[in-house]
Amino acid sequence: MSSATRARRRNGRQQQQQPSAAPQNAGNEGQDGTAPGSRGNGGRAAAGPVSPRLRQQAGTIGGVRVQQLAIIELAAALVLVGLSMHHPVALTVAVVVAVVLVIFALGRRRKIPLPEWIITVRAMNRRGKTAGENLAATQGVDPAFAPVVECDPALRTYEYTDAEQRTIGFVGDGTFLTAIVQVDARDEPLRPQRGSHMVPLELLHTALDIEDIHLESAQFVQYTQPAPAPHLPEQAVAARSYAPLQAQSQTPAVQLTWIALKLDPELCAEAIEARGGGMNGSQRSLLRAADQLVSRLTAHGVRAKVLDEREVVAAVGTAVCVSPRAANGAMGRDGRAARRTQETTRAMRCDDRWHSTYWIGRWPQLGRGGAPLAAVTQLLTSTRAMASTFALTATHGSGRLPAISGYIRLSTRSDNELSDAQTELERRSSSVKVGLVRLDREQLPGLLATLPLGGTR
């Protein structure tokens, strides 16, 4: 698998890209951040409130990108050339062009620098042109997984049988491999209030390095359906019955939690070779890391298991809110597979579902004296939508410091319902000082970032 990875990268195959509006956030080690919704013991508390800081991306100097700095330098050079010519007209033209360049370099559109905004427009146009070609990759693919393959045609699922005859499922595109661990609450007579027990975020960061195995990322994904369903009238019997219960516990109708571990073979080539090399070595290495995570979760009082291939497909299909009716009838009049996804500027449509993804660009203060991460997540995922998906990806930042990036996606049954849910989510985020950036023109990468694939690059 390592050699295949290097070959594909030399061939210049387009990788999954992290939305350009979304630099990763670096968290402080030991912060009292916890992944919400699962039932286990809390992590160690921080001494005081901490706020995850934005990690400086490669290609930046301070708060200015190298690309922007180069444009500003070009503008200054034009002014100097105009001055050296000692001609009023030449100087005027140079100054006007320089001003336009500076505005272009420093200007923003919807919180995105103009150069990046243009890049996102061009990237979306390219995706639109290749969308029809991607349908060929869905032939023979499980209907629950086909919409994701439309978004990234290289994605495939794999199955591996270990020495104990366990069947383990993986998903990857030839350059990475991901295993999914499902996290379940303990069986209790009465369900406690959501967020009363949490999985420590430290588990995500410690899962990145297991013995000689170094993972690219560990992703926490939580899929939530609110109760009662938002499409029910306020006077419906179910809605009225749920109202007193929801006022006390805020218990969701459905809540599923996964942790996706992503392996880049180039980051731990020696570990893979030590376990046989190739695809089998990669699968054994990733399974070792996943089993270690399951053991640590069990020690925190949480039930967890590594999913097999069928369960991996089901988990990804659930996270993308696949419509069973649309999946069963996903054939065109000519008998060929019909297109099931469509990206627009502000939304992503899959079957008869509408999705909108936000990047968390500013985090509130977390920990002791600040807001609990579980409470913040609970507030955001309680938005009246068909479903909400929260994704938090832990990686190594610069200097191998802990870094996180967060996304939240709304899923609804109609465009109007999505608009209402967006308004409510933005209002809720403002109340807890969470800065959300809607990923306009990057809704397809945003959708992939909120699926249990291990996080996008």
C-alpha positions in Angstrom: 0.0 0.0 0.0 2.9 2.3 0.7 4.3 2.0 -2.9 0.8 2.5 -4.3 0.4 5.6 -2.2 3.6 7.2 -3.5 2.7 6.3 -7.1 -0.7 7.9 -6.9 0.7 11.0 -5.3 3.4 11.3 -8.1 0.6 11.0 -10.6 -1.0 14.1 -9.1 -4.4 12.6 -8.2 -6.5 15.2 -6.4 -6.6 14.5 -2.7 -9.5 15.2 -0.3 -9.0 18.8 0.6 -9.8 20.5 3.9 -12.0 23.4 3.2 -9.9 26.5 2.7 -11.9 28.5 5.2 -10.9 26.1 7.9 -7.4 26.2 9.4 -7.0 23.7 12.2 -7.3 24.8 15.8 -4.6 23.9 18.2 -5.8 22.9 21.7 -3.7 23.2 24.9 -2.6 19.9 26.3 -4.5 18.9 29.4 -7.5 21.1 28.6 -10.8 20.0 30.1 -12.2 19.3 26.7 -14.3 16.2 26.3 -16.2 14.5 23.5 -19.8 14.8 24.4 -22.6 12.3 24.6 -20.9 9.1 25.5 -21.0 7.7 29.0 -17.8 7.3 30.7 -15.6 9.0 33.3 -14.4 12.5 32.7 -10.8 13.5 31.9 -8.4 15.4 34.1 -9.5 19.0 34.7 -7.6 22.0 33.6 -6.5 24.6 36.0 -8.7 27.2 34.4 -10.6 28.1 31.3 -8.8 27.6 28.0 -9.7 28.6 24.5 -8.4 26.5 21.6 -6.3 28.8 19.5 -6.0 28.8 15.7 -3.0 26.9 14.5 -0.8 28.8 12.1 -1.0 27.1 8.8 1.9 26.4 6.5 2.3 29.3 4.1 1.5 32.0 6.6 3.6 34.7 8.3 1.8 36.0 11.4 -1.8 36.5 10.3 -0.9 37.1 6.6 -0.6 34.4 4.0 2.5 34.3 1.8 0.2 34.6 -1.2 -1.2 37.8 0.1 2.2 39.1 1.1 3.5 38.4 -2.5 0.6 40.4 -4.0 1.3 43.3 -1.6 5.0 43.3 -2.5 4.0 43.3 -6.2 1.9 46.4 -5.6 4.8 48.1 -3.8 7.1 47.3 -6.7 4.7 48.8 -9.2 4.6 52.0 -7.2 8.4 52.1 -7.1 8.6 51.5 -10.9 6.1 54.4 -11.4 8.2 56.7 -9.2 11.4 55.8 -11.1 9.9 56.7 -14.4 9.3 60.3 -13.3 6.1 60.5 -15.3 2.8 61.6 -13.7 0.7 59.4 -15.9 2.8 56.3 -15.3 2.8 57.0 -11.5 -1.0 57.4 -11.5 -1.5 54.1 -13.4 0.9 52.3 -11.1 -0.8 53.6 -7.9 -4.3 52.7 -9.2 -3.1 49.2 -10.1 -1.3 48.9 -6.7 -4.5 49.9 -4.8 -6.5 47.3 -6.7 -3.9 44.6 -5.9 -3.9 45.5 -2.2 -7.7 45.4 -2.0 -7.6 42.1 -3.7 -4.9 40.8 -1.3 -6.5 42.0 1.9 -10.2 42.0 0.9 -12.6 39.4 2.2 -15.9 37.9 1.0 -18.0 36.2 3.6 -14.9 36.0 5.9 -12.7 34.4 3.3 -9.8 36.2 1.7 -10.5 37.1 -2.0 -7.7 35.0 -3.4 -9.0 31.9 -1.6 -12.6 32.8 -2.6 -11.6 32.7 -6.2 -9.9 29.3 -5.6 -13.1 27.9 -4.1 -15.2 29.1 -7.0 -12.8 27.5 -9.5 -12.7 24.3 -7.4 -16.5 24.1 -7.3 -16.7 24.6 -11.0 -14.2 21.7 -11.6 -16.2 19.4 -9.3 -19.4 20.3 -11.2 -17.8 19.3 -14.5 -16.6 16.0 -13.2 -19.8 15.1 -11.3 -21.2 13.2 -14.2 -18.0 11.2 -14.7 -18.0 10.1 -11.1 -21.2 8.1 -11.6 -19.2 5.3 -13.2 -17.4 4.7 -10.0 -20.6 3.8 -8.2 -21.3 0.7 -10.2 -21.5 -2.3 -7.9 -21.2 -0.1 -4.8 -23.7 -0.5 -1.9 -26.5 2.1 -2.3 -25.8 3.4 1.2 -22.2 4.1 0.3 -22.8 5.2 -3.4 -23.4 9.0 -2.6 -20.0 9.2 -0.9 -18.3 7.6 -3.8 -20.0 10.2 -6.1 -18.2 12.8 -3.9 -14.9 11.0 -3.9 -14.7 8.2 -6.6 -11.5 6.7 -5.1 -13.2 5.7 -1.9 -13.6 2.0 -1.3 -14.4 -0.3 1.6 -12.2 -3.3 2.6 -12.5 -6.3 4.8 -9.8 -8.0 6.8 -9.9 -11.2 8.9 -7.5 -11.3 11.9 -6.0 -14.3 13.6 -9.0 -14.5 15.9 -11.3 -14.8 12.9 -12.8 -11.3 13.5 -13.9 -9.5 10.4 -12.8 -5.9 10.4 -13.9 -3.2 8.0 -11.9 -0.4 6.6 -12.5 2.5 4.2 -9.8 4.3 2.1 -8.8 5.7 -1.3 -5.4 4.1 -1.7 -3.6 7.0 0.0 -5.1 6.4 3.5 -6.9 3.7 5.4 -9.5 4.4 8.1 -11.0 2.1 10.8 -14.2 3.1 12.6 -14.9 2.4 16.3 -18.5 2.7 17.4 -19.0 4.1 20.9 -22.1 3.0 22.9 -23.5 4.2 26.2 -23.7 1.8 29.0 -27.0 0.2 29.7 -28.7 2.0 32.5 -32.2 1.8 34.0 -32.8 5.5 33.4 -31.0 7.5 30.8 -29.0 10.3 32.4 -29.1 13.8 30.9 -27.1 14.0 27.7 -23.6 15.2 28.3 -23.5 14.1 31.9 -20.8 11.6 30.9 -18.1 12.2 28.4 -15.2 10.7 26.6 -12.1 12.8 27.3 -10.6 14.5 24.3 -7.2 13.4 25.5 -8.1 9.9 24.2 -8.3 11.3 20.7 -4.8 12.8 20.9 -3.2 9.8 22.7 -4.8 7.5 20.0 -2.6 9.2 17.4 0.6 7.4 18.6 0.4 3.7 19.6 3.8 2.1 20.0 5.5 2.5 16.6 2.2 3.3 14.8 1.7 7.0 14.1 -1.8 7.9 12.8 -2.6 11.0 10.7 -5.8 11.8 12.6 -8.4 10.6 15.0 -11.9 11.9 14.4 -14.9 12.1 16.8 -18.2 12.1 14.9 -21.6 12.3 16.7 -24.9 12.0 14.7 -28.0 13.3 16.5 -31.7 13.3 15.7 -33.7 15.6 18.0 -36.9 14.7 19.8 -39.6 15.4 18.9 -39.0 15.4 15.1 -39.0 19.0 13.8 -41.6 18.4 11.1 -44.3 17.5 13.7 -46.8 20.3 14.4 -46.5 21.9 17.9 -49.9 20.5 18.8 -49.1 17.0 17.8 -49.6 14.4 20.5 -46.0 13.2 20.3 -44.6 16.8 20.4 -46.8 17.7 23.4 -45.8 14.5 25.2 -42.1 15.1 24.7 -42.2 18.7 25.8 -42.0 18.2 29.6 -39.3 15.5 29.2 -37.2 17.6 26.9 -37.4 20.6 29.2 -35.6 18.5 31.9 -33.2 16.2 30.1 -32.8 17.4 26.4 -32.5 13.7 25.5 -32.3 13.2 21.7 -34.3 10.6 19.8 -31.2 9.1 18.2 -27.6 9.7 19.0 -24.8 7.6 17.4 -21.1 8.1 18.1 -18.1 7.0 16.1 -14.3 7.5 16.4 -12.5 7.1 13.0 -8.8 6.4 13.1 -7.0 7.4 9.9 -3.7 5.9 8.8 -1.3 7.4 6.3 1.2 4.7 5.3 3.9 7.2 4.8 3.8 8.3 8.4 4.6 4.9 9.8 6.3 2.9 7.0 8.5 1.0 9.4 5.5 -0.2 11.5 3.7 -1.4 8.4 6.8 -3.3 7.1 7.2 -4.9 10.5 3.7 -6.3 10.2 4.1 -7.7 6.7 4.0 -4.7 4.5 1.6 -3.7 1.9 -2.2 -3.6 2.4 -2.1 -6.4 5.1 0.6 -4.5 7.0 -1.4 -1.3 6.9 -4.6 -3.1 8.1 -2.8 -4.9 10.9 -1.2 -1.6 12.1 -4.5 0.2 12.0 -6.3 -2.7 13.8 -3.7 -2.6 16.5 -4.3 1.1 17.1 -8.1 0.6 17.0 -7.9 -2.2 19.5 -5.8 0.0 21.8 -8.5 2.7 21.6 -11.2 0.2 22.4 -9.3 -0.9 25.5 -8.9 2.7 26.7 -12.5 3.5 26.1 -13.5 0.3 28.1 -11.3 1.5 30.9 -13.4 4.7 31.0 -16.6 2.7 31.3 -17.6 3.0 27.7 -18.7 0.2 25.4 -16.8 0.2 22.1 -16.1 -2.1 19.2 -14.3 -2.0 15.8 -16.8 -2.2 13.0 -16.8 -4.7 10.2 -17.2 -3.8 6.6 -21.0 -4.0 6.6 -21.2 -1.9 9.7 -18.7 0.6 8.2 -21.0 1.1 5.2 -24.0 1.5 7.5 -22.2 4.0 9.6 -21.2 6.2 6.7 -24.7 5.9 5.1 -26.3 6.9 8.4 -24.0 9.9 8.8 -24.8 11.1 5.3 -28.6 10.6 5.9 -29.1 8.3 3.0 -32.8 8.0 2.0 -33.8 4.4 1.8 -36.5 5.2 -0.8 -34.1 7.1 -3.0 -31.4 4.4 -2.6 -33.8 1.7 -3.8 -34.9 3.7 -6.8 -31.4 5.2 -7.7 -31.6 4.1 -11.4 -32.3 6.3 -14.4 -34.7 5.5 -17.2 -31.9 3.9 -19.2 -31.1 1.5 -16.4 -27.9 3.3 -15.4 -27.2 4.6 -12.0 -28.8 8.0 -11.4 -26.9 10.9 -9.9 -27.9 11.2 -6.2 -25.8 14.2 -5.1 -25.7 17.8 -6.2 -23.6 20.6 -4.8 -24.8 24.2 -4.7 -23.2 27.3 -3.4 -24.7 27.1 0.1 -25.9 23.5 0.4 -25.3 19.9 -0.6 -28.2 17.8 -1.7 -28.1 14.0 -1.3 -31.2 12.1 -2.4 -34.0 14.1 -1.0 -32.0 15.5 1.9 -30.4 19.0 2.2 -27.1 19.5 4.0 -25.2 22.6 5.1 -21.8 22.4 6.8 -20.2 25.0 9.0 -16.5 25.2 10.2 -16.0 26.1 13.8 -13.7 29.1 13.4 -13.7 30.4 16.9 -14.1 28.3 20.1 -15.4 29.6 23.4 -13.3 29.3 26.6 -13.5 25.7 27.7 -12.7 23.9 31.0 -13.0 24.9 34.6 -14.5 28.4 34.7 -15.5 28.1 31.0 -18.2 26.3 29.1 -18.1 22.5 29.0 -17.5 21.3 25.5 -20.4 18.8 25.9 -22.8 21.6 26.8 -21.7 23.7 23.8 -22.1 20.7 21.4 -25.4 19.8 22.9 -26.7 23.3 22.3 -25.6 23.3 18.7 -26.8 19.8 17.9 -30.2 20.5 19.4 -31.1 22.7 16.5 -34.5 21.8 15.0 -33.4 19.9 12.0 -33.9 16.3 10.8 -30.3 15.5 12.0 -27.2 17.3 13.1 -23.7 15.9 12.8 -20.8 17.2 14.9 -17.2 16.2 13.9 -14.0 17.0 15.8 -10.7 15.9 14.3 -7.5 15.6 16.4 -4.2 15.8 14.6 -0.6 16.8 15.4 0.0 20.5 14.7 3.3 22.4 14.3 5.9 21.1 16.7 3.6 18.0 17.1 1.4 20.0 19.5 -2.2 18.9 19.8 -4.4 20.4 17.1 -8.2 20.1 16.5 -10.6 21.2 13.8 -14.4 21.1 14.2 -17.4 21.0 11.9 -21.1 20.9 12.3 -23.6 19.8 9.6 -27.3 20.3 9.4 -29.5 17.9 7.5 -33.1 18.7 6.6 -35.9 17.5 4.3 -36.3 20.7 2.3 -34.5 23.9 1.3 -36.9 26.0 3.4 -36.4 23.8 6.5 -32.6 24.1 6.0 -32.8 27.9 5.9 -34.8 27.9 9.2 -32.3 25.5 10.8 -29.4 27.6 9.6 -30.9 30.7 11.2 -31.5 28.9 14.5 -28.0 27.4 14.5 -26.3 30.7 13.9 -28.3 32.3 16.7 -27.4 29.4 19.1 -23.7 29.7 18.3 -23.7 33.4 18.9 -25.2 32.8 22.4 -22.2 30.7 23.4 -19.5 32.7 21.5 -18.9 30.0 18.9 -17.7 31.4 15.6 -19.3 29.5 12.7 -18.2 29.9 9.1 -20.6 28.4 6.5 -18.6 26.7 3.9 -20.1 28.3 0.8 -18.8 26.8 -2.4 -17.2 24.1 -0.3 -20.2 22.1 0.8 -19.0 18.9 -0.8 -15.6 18.9 1.1 -17.6 20.0 4.2 -19.9 16.9 3.9 -16.8 14.7 3.7 -15.3 16.4 6.7 -18.3 15.4 8.8 -18.4 11.7 7.8 -16.5 9.1 9.8 -13.7 8.9 7.3 -11.0 10.2 9.7 -11.1 13.8 8.6 -10.2 15.5 5.3 -6.8 16.7 4.3 
